[in-house]
Amino acid sequence: MLFRSSGFFAAAFVVTVAALSATWPAHSADAPAKPAAAASAPAAATVSAPVPAVAASAPIAAAAASAPAGGLDSRIQDVKGDVIKLNRDLLVLEEELLFPANTQVALFVSMDVGKLFSLDSVQIKLDDKLIANYLYTPLEVEALHRGGVQRVYLGNLKAGQHEIVAFFTGQGPHERDYKRGATVKFDKGTDPKYIELQIKDATAKLQPEFEVKVWQ
Protein backbone atom coordinates (compact mmCIF):
# COMPACT_ATOMS: atom_id res chain seq x y z
CA MET A 1 0.00 0.00 0.00
CA LEU A 2 2.86 2.31 0.77
CA PHE A 3 4.53 1.42 -2.49
CA ARG A 4 1.47 2.23 -4.42
CA SER A 5 1.15 5.56 -2.66
CA SER A 6 4.76 6.46 -3.38
CA GLY A 7 4.25 5.46 -6.98
CA PHE A 8 1.25 7.71 -7.15
CA PHE A 9 3.26 10.65 -5.73
CA ALA A 10 6.06 9.95 -8.17
CA ALA A 11 3.66 10.02 -11.09
CA ALA A 12 2.12 13.22 -9.82
CA PHE A 13 5.59 14.79 -9.49
CA VAL A 14 6.46 13.85 -13.07
CA VAL A 15 3.23 15.36 -14.36
CA THR A 16 3.83 18.54 -12.40
CA VAL A 17 7.40 18.91 -13.71
CA ALA A 18 6.20 18.32 -17.26
CA ALA A 19 3.54 20.96 -16.89
CA LEU A 20 6.03 23.49 -15.56
CA SER A 21 8.51 22.73 -18.33
CA ALA A 22 5.77 23.23 -20.89
CA THR A 23 4.76 26.62 -19.58
CA TRP A 24 8.26 28.03 -18.97
CA PRO A 25 9.35 28.49 -22.65
CA ALA A 26 6.13 30.38 -23.34
CA HIS A 27 6.92 32.97 -20.65
CA SER A 28 10.54 33.21 -21.84
CA ALA A 29 9.45 33.84 -25.42
CA ASP A 30 7.05 36.56 -24.39
CA ALA A 31 9.60 38.42 -22.25
CA PRO A 32 11.67 40.06 -25.04
CA ALA A 33 8.52 41.62 -26.54
CA LYS A 34 8.35 44.33 -23.85
CA PRO A 35 11.87 45.71 -24.48
CA ALA A 36 11.03 45.86 -28.22
CA ALA A 37 8.05 48.05 -27.49
CA ALA A 38 10.20 50.22 -25.25
CA ALA A 39 12.85 50.48 -27.93
CA SER A 40 10.29 51.91 -30.35
CA ALA A 41 9.73 54.89 -28.06
CA PRO A 42 13.01 56.66 -28.91
CA ALA A 43 12.31 56.18 -32.62
CA ALA A 44 8.96 57.90 -32.26
CA ALA A 45 10.62 60.71 -30.33
CA THR A 46 13.23 61.09 -33.08
CA VAL A 47 10.58 61.41 -35.80
CA SER A 48 8.67 64.09 -33.92
CA ALA A 49 11.81 66.19 -33.25
CA PRO A 50 11.58 68.46 -36.40
CA VAL A 51 8.13 69.73 -35.39
CA PRO A 52 9.54 72.57 -33.22
CA ALA A 53 11.63 73.77 -36.21
CA VAL A 54 8.48 74.23 -38.30
CA ALA A 55 6.86 76.06 -35.46
CA ALA A 56 9.91 78.32 -35.08
CA SER A 57 9.58 79.48 -38.72
CA ALA A 58 6.13 80.91 -38.03
CA PRO A 59 7.42 84.15 -36.39
CA ILE A 60 9.72 84.77 -39.39
CA ALA A 61 6.85 84.41 -41.85
CA ALA A 62 4.67 86.63 -39.70
CA ALA A 63 7.38 89.30 -39.56
CA ALA A 64 7.80 89.20 -43.35
CA ALA A 65 4.05 89.49 -43.86
CA SER A 66 3.84 92.43 -41.47
CA ALA A 67 6.61 94.40 -43.25
CA PRO A 68 5.21 97.60 -44.85
CA ALA A 69 4.57 97.31 -48.57
CA GLY A 70 5.82 100.84 -49.12
CA GLY A 71 9.32 99.97 -47.93
CA LEU A 72 10.29 98.36 -51.24
CA ASP A 73 8.81 101.22 -53.28
CA SER A 74 10.76 103.71 -51.19
CA ARG A 75 14.02 101.90 -51.82
CA ILE A 76 13.28 101.74 -55.57
CA GLN A 77 12.65 105.49 -55.68
CA ASP A 78 15.90 106.11 -53.80
CA VAL A 79 17.81 104.01 -56.33
CA LYS A 80 16.18 105.87 -59.23
CA GLY A 81 17.15 109.18 -57.68
CA ASP A 82 20.75 108.02 -57.28
CA VAL A 83 20.86 106.86 -60.92
CA ILE A 84 19.50 110.20 -62.19
CA LYS A 85 22.02 112.13 -60.10
CA LEU A 86 24.88 109.91 -61.31
CA ASN A 87 23.77 110.37 -64.94
CA ARG A 88 23.68 114.15 -64.50
CA ASP A 89 27.15 114.16 -62.97
CA LEU A 90 28.45 112.05 -65.85
CA LEU A 91 26.98 114.46 -68.42
CA VAL A 92 28.60 117.41 -66.68
CA LEU A 93 31.92 115.60 -66.57
CA GLU A 94 31.62 114.69 -70.24
CA GLU A 95 30.96 118.31 -71.20
CA GLU A 96 33.92 119.47 -69.13
CA LEU A 97 36.18 116.98 -70.91
CA LEU A 98 34.86 117.57 -74.43
CA PHE A 99 34.30 121.32 -74.10
CA PRO A 100 36.84 122.84 -71.70
CA ALA A 101 36.17 126.30 -70.33
CA ASN A 102 38.93 128.01 -72.29
CA THR A 103 37.38 127.02 -75.64
CA GLN A 104 33.68 126.49 -74.80
CA VAL A 105 30.92 128.44 -76.54
CA ALA A 106 27.18 127.84 -76.09
CA LEU A 107 24.20 129.33 -77.95
CA PHE A 108 20.68 129.60 -76.52
CA VAL A 109 17.28 130.54 -77.96
CA SER A 110 14.61 132.32 -75.90
CA MET A 111 11.29 133.98 -76.65
CA ASP A 112 9.68 136.90 -74.80
CA VAL A 113 5.87 136.77 -75.21
CA GLY A 114 6.08 135.80 -78.89
CA LYS A 115 2.54 136.85 -79.84
CA LEU A 116 3.70 138.63 -82.96
CA PHE A 117 5.85 135.77 -84.22
CA SER A 118 5.38 132.00 -84.46
CA LEU A 119 8.79 130.35 -84.71
CA ASP A 120 9.33 127.56 -87.25
CA SER A 121 13.11 127.21 -87.52
CA VAL A 122 16.46 128.75 -86.61
CA GLN A 123 19.64 128.67 -88.68
CA ILE A 124 22.94 129.76 -87.13
CA LYS A 125 26.29 130.44 -88.74
CA LEU A 126 29.53 130.95 -86.86
CA ASP A 127 32.31 132.58 -88.88
CA ASP A 128 30.37 131.74 -92.09
CA LYS A 129 30.13 128.08 -91.06
CA LEU A 130 26.69 126.51 -90.50
CA ILE A 131 26.65 125.10 -86.97
CA ALA A 132 22.91 124.70 -86.26
CA ASN A 133 19.70 124.30 -88.25
CA TYR A 134 16.80 123.46 -85.96
CA LEU A 135 13.13 122.86 -86.87
CA TYR A 136 10.67 123.40 -83.99
CA THR A 137 7.55 121.46 -83.09
CA PRO A 138 4.41 123.17 -81.72
CA LEU A 139 5.16 121.79 -78.23
CA GLU A 140 8.68 123.25 -78.30
CA VAL A 141 7.36 126.64 -79.40
CA GLU A 142 4.82 126.55 -76.58
CA ALA A 143 7.61 125.79 -74.10
CA LEU A 144 9.53 128.85 -75.35
CA HIS A 145 6.38 130.97 -74.94
CA ARG A 146 6.23 129.85 -71.30
CA GLY A 147 9.73 131.12 -70.63
CA GLY A 148 11.80 128.11 -71.61
CA VAL A 149 15.36 128.48 -72.88
CA GLN A 150 16.80 126.06 -75.41
CA ARG A 151 20.49 125.31 -75.81
CA VAL A 152 20.79 124.99 -79.56
CA TYR A 153 24.57 124.62 -79.82
CA LEU A 154 27.59 123.70 -77.71
CA GLY A 155 31.08 123.62 -79.16
CA ASN A 156 34.69 124.72 -79.00
CA LEU A 157 36.07 127.99 -80.27
CA LYS A 158 39.58 129.34 -80.21
CA ALA A 159 40.39 132.68 -78.66
CA GLY A 160 39.96 135.75 -80.84
CA GLN A 161 37.22 137.69 -82.62
CA HIS A 162 34.25 135.84 -84.12
CA GLU A 163 30.90 136.58 -85.76
CA ILE A 164 27.51 134.90 -85.36
CA VAL A 165 24.66 135.27 -87.85
CA ALA A 166 21.23 133.83 -86.96
CA PHE A 167 18.19 133.51 -89.26
CA PHE A 168 14.69 133.12 -87.81
CA THR A 169 11.88 131.72 -89.97
CA GLY A 170 8.20 131.56 -89.08
CA GLN A 171 4.91 133.40 -89.29
CA GLY A 172 4.66 137.07 -88.46
CA PRO A 173 1.68 139.40 -88.06
CA HIS A 174 -1.43 138.41 -90.02
CA GLU A 175 0.08 134.88 -90.42
CA ARG A 176 2.48 136.00 -93.12
CA ASP A 177 5.71 134.17 -93.76
CA TYR A 178 8.47 135.92 -91.93
CA LYS A 179 12.25 135.64 -92.08
CA ARG A 180 14.65 137.89 -90.25
CA GLY A 181 18.32 137.80 -89.34
CA ALA A 182 20.48 139.05 -86.50
CA THR A 183 24.22 139.29 -86.23
CA VAL A 184 26.80 140.01 -83.54
CA LYS A 185 30.58 140.09 -83.25
CA PHE A 186 32.30 139.07 -80.03
CA ASP A 187 35.71 138.26 -78.61
CA LYS A 188 36.44 134.81 -77.21
CA GLY A 189 38.86 134.72 -74.31
CA THR A 190 39.84 131.97 -71.88
CA ASP A 191 36.44 131.92 -70.17
CA PRO A 192 33.33 130.12 -71.47
CA LYS A 193 31.17 132.21 -73.78
CA TYR A 194 27.37 132.13 -73.57
CA ILE A 195 25.28 133.78 -76.30
CA GLU A 196 21.48 134.15 -76.24
CA LEU A 197 19.31 134.58 -79.34
CA GLN A 198 16.25 136.52 -78.17
CA ILE A 199 12.87 136.89 -79.91
CA LYS A 200 10.81 139.80 -78.60
CA ASP A 201 7.59 141.58 -79.46
CA ALA A 202 7.87 145.27 -80.36
CA THR A 203 4.32 146.30 -79.57
CA ALA A 204 4.90 149.87 -80.70
CA LYS A 205 5.88 148.69 -84.18
CA LEU A 206 3.64 145.61 -84.15
CA GLN A 207 6.65 143.68 -85.34
CA PRO A 208 8.88 141.03 -83.78
CA GLU A 209 12.45 141.90 -82.86
CA PHE A 210 15.47 139.61 -82.93
CA GLU A 211 18.52 140.31 -80.79
CA VAL A 212 21.75 138.53 -79.99
CA LYS A 213 23.01 139.02 -76.44
CA VAL A 214 26.47 137.99 -75.29
CA TRP A 215 26.61 137.09 -71.60
CA GLN A 216 29.78 138.16 -69.86
Beta strands, then each sheet from edge to edge (+ up, - down):
strand 1: 104-111
strand 2: 118-126
strand 3: 129-135
strand 4: 149-156
strand 5: 160-171
strand 6: 177-188
strand 7: 193-202
strand 8: 207-215
sheet 1: 4+ 1- 7- 8+
sheet 2: 3+ 2- 5+ 6-
end
